[in-house]
Amino acid sequence: MQDITNEADIAILIDRFYEQVLDDDELAPIFVDVAQINLDRHKGFIRSYWEKLLLQKPGYSRHTMNIHRALAEKTRLAPEHFQRWLSLFRATVDGNFSGDTADRAKLIATNIAANMQRDMVR
């Protein structure tokens, strides 16, 4: 397997990750029923976010924590939700990529999950 090296790789990662999320009994209701995301629009934002984090591409300027805090006000988020999200993300990376950037993606995702869980679980 190759490493994550460009925007096409990020698109593959995000598309495959969200296939898993939307097929997951725990997470799908949060994304579909509570957040009511427009998946095409959402994936565009998320691709841009990961391009910034992994490829140092400018362009993403939204405040990620505030967006997720608003979601946490609509529904109870539990530690299990963040752990499941992280498990699916890691599995998606491991199933499609291998290398330094792939490893960094998993580390960043681990930090994101921990930060959000600490901030949003009541």
PyMOL commands that set and color helices and strands:
alter all, ss='L'
color gray80, all
select helices_A, chain A and resi 7-22+28-34+39-55+64-74+79-96+100-120
alter helices_A, ss='H'
color red, helices_A
deselect
rebuild
show_as cartoon
